[in-house]
Amino acid sequence: QVQLVESGGGLVQAGGSLRLSCAASGRTFSNYVMGWFRQAPGKEREFVATISLGGGSTSYANSVKGRFTISRDNAKNTVYLQMNSLKPEDTAVYYCAARSSIALSTTPKQYNYWGQGTQVTVSS
């Protein structure tokens, strides 16, 4: 089992920045591909970003590319999502997830463990 706890969400004005953190415990963190997803009210959960075991490979949704950066610190068992130039359409609950595989994935069903989510609200 892997336990994931997100933090860092909040209310921010459009154009502002937030940094989300996800702390992991329970298993060897560096054995898991990590991902960030988000879900807005009335919408399906969507992929945001993913990062490889060592952090050398990343992938982003087109909607956040160039604005968001995913990173991880395996010594601290933590994955981050730096979000810049935020837009109202970025408003959602953001979830981190862990995948017991070496391959990156943009599909929620391919992730084994999920955090409880953190709310991000961007006002216009």
Phi, psi and chi 1 to 4 in degrees:
 res  aa     phi    psi   chi1   chi2   chi3   chi4
   1 GLN       -  144.0  -75.3  -78.0   -3.0      -
   2 VAL  -124.1  128.7  175.4      -      -      -
   3 GLN  -103.2  133.5  -68.0   78.0   42.2      -
   4 LEU  -124.7  132.1  -57.1  171.7      -      -
   5 VAL  -130.6  115.7  178.8      -      -      -
   6 GLU   -88.0  154.0  -58.3   97.2  -25.8      -
   7 SER  -154.4  166.9   61.4      -      -      -
   8 GLY   103.3   -3.9      -      -      -      -
   9 GLY   -71.1  172.2      -      -      -      -
  10 GLY   164.0 -166.6      -      -      -      -
  11 LEU  -103.7  131.0  173.5   63.6      -      -
  12 VAL  -143.6  151.7   63.8      -      -      -
  13 GLN   -79.8  154.8  -71.7 -171.9  -26.1      -
  14 ALA   -55.3  137.0      -      -      -      -
  15 GLY    92.7  -11.2      -      -      -      -
  16 GLY   -83.2 -174.3      -      -      -      -
  17 SER  -132.6  152.3  -61.9      -      -      -
  18 LEU  -143.0  152.7  -78.3  174.6      -      -
  19 ARG  -123.1  116.3 -172.6 -165.9 -163.5 -158.4
  20 LEU   -90.1  145.2  -54.8 -176.6      -      -
  21 SER  -124.8  150.8  -60.2      -      -      -
  22 CYS  -137.4  112.0  173.8      -      -      -
  23 ALA   -94.9  131.4      -      -      -      -
  24 ALA  -110.7  148.8      -      -      -      -
  25 SER  -149.3  160.4   61.8      -      -      -
  26 GLY   111.5  -45.6      -      -      -      -
  27 ARG  -133.3  177.3  -68.4  -78.3  179.8   94.8
  28 THR   -69.7  110.1  -56.1      -      -      -
  29 PHE   -58.9  -38.8  178.9   67.9      -      -
  30 SER   -70.6   -4.3   58.1      -      -      -
  31 ASN   -89.1    0.6  -72.6  -14.1      -      -
  32 TYR  -121.4  130.5  -66.5   85.0      -      -
  33 VAL   -67.4  137.8  162.8      -      -      -
  34 MET  -115.1  148.3  -61.6  -59.8  -64.6      -
  35 GLY  -140.8  157.1      -      -      -      -
  36 TRP  -117.4  135.3  -75.6   97.4      -      -
  37 PHE  -129.9  165.4  -65.6   80.2      -      -
  38 ARG  -143.9  155.9   66.0 -172.3 -178.0 -173.5
  39 GLN  -141.4  118.4 -172.0  165.3   17.3      -
  40 ALA   -92.2  157.8      -      -      -      -
  41 PRO   -55.6  130.0  -26.7   35.2      -      -
  42 GLY    77.3    5.0      -      -      -      -
  43 LYS  -120.6  161.7  -64.7 -172.7  176.1 -178.4
  44 GLU   -76.8  158.3  -67.2 -173.2   -6.5      -
  45 ARG   -66.3  134.0 -168.5  167.0  -62.3 -171.7
  46 GLU  -126.0  151.1   65.9  172.5    3.2      -
  47 PHE   -69.1  141.5  165.6   74.4      -      -
  48 VAL  -117.3  -55.3  175.0      -      -      -
  49 ALA  -161.2  156.1      -      -      -      -
  50 THR  -143.8  156.9 -175.8      -      -      -
  51 ILE  -142.5  143.5 -171.2  165.8      -      -
  52 SER   -74.8  175.6   60.9      -      -      -
  53 LEU   -55.4  -45.1  -57.5 -177.2      -      -
  54 GLY   -95.6   -5.0      -      -      -      -
  55 GLY    90.7    1.5      -      -      -      -
  56 GLY   -79.2  -18.5      -      -      -      -
  57 SER  -124.4  137.4  -64.9      -      -      -
  58 THR  -137.6  162.0   57.8      -      -      -
  59 SER  -147.2  144.7  179.4      -      -      -
  60 TYR  -132.2  150.9  -63.2   91.2      -      -
  61 ALA   -67.4  146.8      -      -      -      -
  62 ASN   -58.0  -32.5  -72.6  -25.0      -      -
  63 SER   -68.4  -18.7   58.2      -      -      -
  64 VAL  -117.7   -6.0  -52.6      -      -      -
  65 LYS   -59.1  131.7 -158.7  170.8  -66.8 -176.0
  66 GLY    89.2  -13.2      -      -      -      -
  67 ARG  -114.1  -34.5  -59.8 -172.3  -62.4  123.1
  68 PHE  -108.0  149.0  -69.5   11.4      -      -
  69 THR  -135.4  124.8  -58.0      -      -      -
  70 ILE   -97.0  141.6 -172.0  171.7      -      -
  71 SER  -150.5  166.0   62.2      -      -      -
  72 ARG  -144.0  151.4   65.9 -170.0  -64.8  164.9
  73 ASP  -124.4   99.7 -173.9  -23.3      -      -
  74 ASN   -68.0  -25.0  -73.9  -15.2      -      -
  75 ALA   -69.1  -26.9      -      -      -      -
  76 LYS  -104.5    1.9  -65.0 -177.2  177.9 -179.9
  77 ASN    54.6   43.1  -67.9  -12.6      -      -
  78 THR  -136.3  139.8  -57.3      -      -      -
  79 VAL  -116.2  145.2   61.5      -      -      -
  80 TYR  -122.6  156.6  -55.4   96.7      -      -
  81 LEU  -134.9  106.3 -174.3   68.1      -      -
  82 GLN   -86.8  122.5  177.2   67.4   43.8      -
  83 MET  -118.3  115.6  -55.4 -174.3  -64.5      -
  84 ASN  -115.6  163.8  -61.3  -31.3      -      -
  85 SER    49.3   48.3  -57.9      -      -      -
  86 LEU   -65.2  146.0  -77.7  161.0      -      -
  87 LYS  -120.5  156.1  -54.9  174.9 -178.7  179.8
  88 PRO   -55.0  -33.1  -29.0   36.7      -      -
  89 GLU   -72.0   -5.5   50.6  -96.4   42.4      -
  90 ASP   -82.6   -6.8  -65.7  -42.1      -      -
  91 THR   -61.0  125.2  -65.3      -      -      -
  92 ALA  -179.3  170.8      -      -      -      -
  93 VAL   -87.3  127.5  176.7      -      -      -
  94 TYR  -102.9  130.9  -77.2   71.0      -      -
  95 TYR  -118.7  141.0  -61.2   89.7      -      -
  96 CYS  -101.6  155.0   73.1      -      -      -
  97 ALA  -146.4  152.5      -      -      -      -
  98 ALA  -120.8  138.8      -      -      -      -
  99 ARG  -124.5  125.7  179.7  168.7 -169.0 -116.4
 100 SER   -84.4   69.7   55.1      -      -      -
 101 SER  -157.3  163.0  169.5      -      -      -
 102 ILE   -92.4   -7.5   62.4  172.1      -      -
 103 ALA   -96.0  136.6      -      -      -      -
 104 LEU   -66.5  154.0  -59.0 -176.8      -      -
 105 SER  -149.1  144.6  174.0      -      -      -
 106 THR  -104.5    4.6   64.3      -      -      -
 107 THR  -100.8  119.7  -53.7      -      -      -
 108 PRO   -55.3  -37.9  -26.9   34.9      -      -
 109 LYS   -65.5  -16.8  -70.3 -176.9  178.0 -180.0
 110 GLN   -90.2    5.3  -66.1 -174.5  -12.7      -
 111 TYR  -102.7  139.4  -75.3   76.8      -      -
 112 ASN   -92.4  -31.0  -54.4   97.1      -      -
 113 TYR  -132.7  144.8  -55.7  100.5      -      -
 114 TRP  -134.6  147.2  -68.3   83.8      -      -
 115 GLY   -84.0 -178.7      -      -      -      -
 116 GLN   -86.1  -13.8   82.8  -70.2  -11.8      -
 117 GLY    96.4  154.1      -      -      -      -
 118 THR  -136.9  135.5 -175.1      -      -      -
 119 GLN   -80.5  131.9  176.6   70.5   45.5      -
 120 VAL  -119.7  123.8  171.5      -      -      -
 121 THR  -124.4  124.2  -57.2      -      -      -
 122 VAL  -113.2  118.2 -175.8      -      -      -
 123 SER   -92.9  148.6   63.1      -      -      -
 124 SER   -90.0      -   57.4      -      -      -
